[in-house]
Amino acid sequence: MGVATNPSELVVLVEQSGNLSRRLKTALVTDGYEVTTVDTASECIRLAEQRSVAGVVSEYALPDFDGVNLLRSIRISNPTLPFILVPTEGSESIAGEAIAAGVSGYVPQADDTKTVLSRIRADIDNRNSSLDEESHHRYQRLVQMAPAPINIFDEAGTTIWGNDAVVELLGLESRYELVGRSIFEFIHPDDRPVARQELETVIDEKDSVGPTAMKLLRPDDQVRHIQVATAIGSYLGGDIGQAIILDVTEREEFARQLAVLSTWLRHNIRNEMNIVHGIAGELREENVPRVGESATAIQAHVEHLVDQADRGQEMVELLVGKPPLVSLSVTSAIDDQIQTKQTEYPHAEIDGVQEATVEIEATPQFPKAIGELIENAIEHNDTETPHVQVELERPDQTTIGIRVRDDGPGIPAVEKELLRLEQPIDQLNHGSGLGLLFVHSVVTQSDGSLRFGENKPRGSVVTVTVPTELDN
């Protein structure tokens, strides 16, 4: 070592005789170190607690306690601090105690100044190198163990490292699918301009940004809503970007579903009450030839309003209460719902596939959600004899798929778009009912997913996929 790596690095000389100062102080200062001399072990401990110390060089014989005991005290709070013990005379017993206590170097004063100075330099250099390496390892461990998704990337946005949480968030199977890829591959196209601007701010201006609302687009085309805060960092001598991510998809879905529910109730209640108000006005003006029919119509619309209120209350309880998952048999749930709906709609043909019992954990409303899909497939079918088929599929050993096929006109796009977080909600885009919203809420709260397809040659296919329990 020619000079200190940091001019402010402090070496503490602990001595009584003055020999250490005379022999070492000038040489250490020449090397670029700051040197402070104290004459007691207590002063050394106090100084090490108050300031960043690069190393300690101590005599053995001190007025309060000896150099080995000072070493033991230092090691409790600073196990890697270079500590050179320089006794007036060498002693095997002192050397043994010092080594056992973790001394960095043992150099009797009888040795020449160059030997003592060389050992001090080497130990401080080794310590600095070890601290850098340990700092890197500690940083990596902190990132890896953090429960929040953290992504580390370079000035171009290329991922250097990501923890398990970010790998899971992005729907990847391993970290090696992430490292080396641009972060912009996973950011939704709508938000890439904002993300690029924030990257420039962090890397070029060294400023932190966020938390910023963005969307992620996973390889499986699933969109996740996030809040991301990004800051500048340093790793292995270069600037890096550090993104800490909060997945707020569930919160956004909750807010959206409440908004859809509110819009739906407001729109449909207004429509029903407008009809009732019109019929009542005609009755008042005595413009209705058949009073009984008008009263029956009012009753029907009021009953419909009550049904809507009950469905709305059910949705609110489902969204706000978030019931705990229960264990249930998918096959039993399907069989029960097929029997129930077949009784309610005798003109329909409902087929089920016999399968071995499959157990899942889902919300208690899960069977009702399957019944809702069957009912929708019948009620919105324009054929004389609606045909509905319920099937099971096993994509893998950890999931089960439930497909509900029909031969109707298909599900209107507005109904499916209503479930997407990106779709705006207004009175002209309210959907015709809460059936799919109810199914979507139940499925997502059961850690499952819902997707739509077309049946051949006509109709639609709705597939519910949920994780299974251990195979039976």
Protein Blocks (a to p, Z undefined) as FASTA:
>chain_A
ZZdfblkbccddddfkommmmmmmmmmmmnopacdddfbfklmmmmmmmpccfbdcddfb
dfkbcfklmmmmmmmmmmmbccddddfbdcfklmmmmmmnopabdcdfkbcfklmmmmmm
mmmmmmmmmmmmmmmmmmmmmmmmpmbdcddddfkopafbdcfklmmmnopabfklmgop
afklmpcfklmmmmmmmmmmmmmnopaedjdddddddfkopacddddddddddeehiacd
ddddddfklmmmmmmmmmmmmmmmmmmmmmmmmmmmmmmmmmmnopafblmlmmmmmmmm
mmmmmmmmmmmmmmmmmmmnopadddddfklmmmmmmmmmmmmmmmbccddddddddddd
ddfklmmmmmmmmmmmmmmpcbfbdcdddddddfblmbccdddddfbebjafklmmmmpm
klccdfklnojbfklmmmmmmmmmnopacddddddfbdcdddddddddddZZ
